[in-house]
């Protein structure tokens, strides 16, 4: 009898403990664009997939969070976060000071490298695609490469996805030297590039990679140096409301753990075929 009471009591204790633990696991919604492969996309079955999604799920597991991914158009993704439509953004979003005026970011979980892409038959003067420009350092060599780009691309029509750092960069550094055409999705930009309705485009290399390896992108190529830093920010992070310090701390600890154990690198190799993890 006493043994039965003890066993029954232990069952009640563990049931209560399990219930408390379940209540401690916070459920959050994470927004992603769903139109920025391989960072994020929607498969034929309607499932959200991509690097952001895999990283987000792994982070949530380590942070003891239950996470649900939802899609949101890029141009409204930050405003919808601030009004509480969801709790976080993972959409290949670069950390910038302008965005930090409105939201907070986690530590970076990936780096960005931005390139121009043109048709191989573009007739532009040759430039070294292995060269690099770090806008944060403003070194003379890097700034001189930007000036060469401005001269070479004068009068060209360049496509960029709207409300991105690529658009900010073009307007800030190229002014009226080029015609800037805005797209709501990268796929639409790629279609116009293939059709010759624009001369070239500017985006992150991780986005161009899939396009350049496709049948449609076979006639296109990178042009000019890799561009990073400055308006492009220190890397890609999770967007959060400013008051969500506890959530930011959970994500930062999980990001560091995933860097250390190699999980982030493994997911990067899976989706990009290269290590784009922040150092």
N, C-alpha and C positions, 0 to 999 in steps of 0.2 A: 504493500500500500504506500509506504513512504517512498519506495523506489518509483512507484507510478507517479506520485505527486511531484517528485524531483524531476522526473523526465518531462512531465507535463509543464512544469514551471520553466524548464530550460527551453522547451518549444515556444512557450509564450515569449520568453526573453528574446530569443533569436528572431522571432517574428516581428517583435517591436523594434529590435535593433535594425533589422533589414528594412523595415518601413521607414525608420528615421534616416537611414543611409540613402534610401531611394529618394526621400524628400530633399536631401542635401544635394542631389545631382540636379543642377539647374538646366532647364531646357531653354535653348536660344535658337533664333532664326538667323541664318547667314545669307545675305544677298550676293548673287553673282550675276553677271550679264547674260551668260549663256550664248554668247555670239562672238567669242574672242578666243578661238582655238589656237594652240593647245592649252591655253590657260583655263578656259571654260567653254562649254558648248552643250547643246542638247542633242541626244542621240535620236535615231528614228522612233524609238519607243517612248520618247518624251522624258527620258531620264537626264538629269544634269550630270555631266562628266567633265574631266579635265584635271590639270595639275592643281588648280585652286581647290577643287572639290576633294581630291585625294588627300592633299595636305590638311585641309580643314577637318576632315573626318579623323585623321590621325591625331591632330592637335586636340580635338575634342575628347578623344579617348584618353589621352594623357592628362588633360585638364579636368577629367571627370565631369564632362558636360554632355548633354544630349543635344545634338545639333541637327537642324533641318535646313536644307538649302532651298532657297526660292530664287526665281529669276526676276530681274528688274532692268529696264532699259537704262543705258549708261547715263544719258543726260539728266535723269532724275534720281540717280542712285544715292547721292549724298543727301539731298533734301529729304528723301524718304527715310533715311537713317535717322536724321535729326528729329523727325516728328514721331519716331518710335514704330515705324512700320516693321522693322526688324532690328536686330541687336548688333550686327556686324556686317562688314563688307569684305569679301574676298573675291576680287575681280581683276587681278593683275594690276592693281592700282598703285602707282608710284607715290612715295611719300614726298610731299612738297610743302613749303612754308605756306603757300596760299591755301592749300587744303587744311593745313594745321590751324589756320585761323578759325575754321568751322568745326573740325572734328579732330580726334586724337588718333594716333597710330600705334600699333604694336611695333616691336623690333622688326627689321626687315627679314623676310624669309626667302627672298630671291633678289637678284640684281637685274638691271636692264641695260641693253646695248642697242642703240638706235641707229638705223641706216636708211639712206635713200635707196629706192629700187627703181630702175628704168628698164625699158626694153633693150635687149642686147644690140639692136640696130639703132640706138638713140643718136649716134654720131657725136656724142659729147667727148671733150678732151679726156684722156685717160687720167685716172686718179688711183692712188694706192689704197685698196680696201683693207690692207693690214694696218694702216695708220689709225691712230686713236686721238680723239679730242676729249679732254676732261674739262668741261665748262667751269667746274668749281675752282680749278687751279689757274685758269686764264693764262697759261703759258704762251709765250710769243709764237711758238711753232703751231700750237693748236689754233690760236686766233688767226694765224696766217692761212691755215687750211680752210677755215670758215670763209675767209675773204675770197679764196680761190673758188670755193663752192658757189658763193654769191655771183661771181663773174660767170662761171660756167653755166649756171642755171637761170641766168637772167631771161625773163620773158616766158619761162616754162610754167605750165600748170601742174601744181603739185597737190595730190590728194592726201588728206589726213582725216582720221576719225575726230569728230567734233568733241569739244570739252576735254581734250587730252593735252598732255605736255608737248606732244608733237606740234599741235596747233600753236601753243604758246611760243615754242621755239621758233617756228617759221615766222610768225608775226614779229617777234622781238628781234631776231637776227637778220631776217631777209627783207622786212618791210615791204616795199612795193616792187622789189626785184623779181618776185614771182607772183603768180596768181594762185591763191589758196582756195581749194575746193573742199568743202566739208562733207563728210559722210557720217551716217548714223551707225553703220556697221562696217567692219573691215572687209567683209565679203563683198559688199557693194563697191568698195574702192577697188578691190582686186579685179572685179568684172570690168570696170571702166578702164583699168590699166591694160588689161588684155585686149579690149576692144579699141584701144587707142583714143579714148575720149579724154584722157589725161596723159600728160607726159611721164609722170612718175608719182611716187608716193613716199611717205616717211612714216616709219613705225618701228616697233621693237623687233630685234632680230628673231626672237622666239616666235613671233607672229609670222614674219616673212618666211621662215624656214619651211613650214608646211606648204606654203604657196609655191615657193621656188622649186620644191621637189615634186609638185603636181604636174600633170600634163599641161594644164592651163598656164602655169608659171614657167614652163621650160624655156620660153623665149625672153624671160626677164632675168635681171642680174642685179647684185648689189652695186652701188655706186658711191664712191667717196669713203671717208673714214668712219670708224665707229664713233658715235657721239654719246657721251654720258655726263652725269653730274649736273650741276647748276639747276636749270629749270626742270631737269629730269629727276632730280632728287637722289637720295642715297640708296634707294632700292624699293622693293615692293613690300607693303605691309598690310596688316588687317586694319580697316577703318572702324573706329568705335566712337560712340558719343563721349564727350569730354568727361562726364561724370562717372563713367564706367571704369574706375581705377582697378577694382578687384578683378574684373574680367580681363583687363589689359595685363595685369600681373600673372594671371593664370596662363594666358596665351604666351607671354614672354618666356615663362619658365618652360612651357612645352616646346616652344621653338628652339630654345637652347638645347633641350634634351634631344630633339630630333636632329639637330646639327651634329651633336656629339656622337650619337649612335649611328649616324650615317643614313637615317631614314629619309631626310630631306634630299640628300644627294641621290639616293636610289630613285625617288619619285621624279626628280629632275631628269635623270637619265632615261626613265621610262617615257616621259612625255616630250622631252626636247632632244634627246640623244646627246645631251651635253650637260655639264655641271654649271647651272646658273645660280647656285645657292650663295647667299651672302656670306662673305668671309668674316 
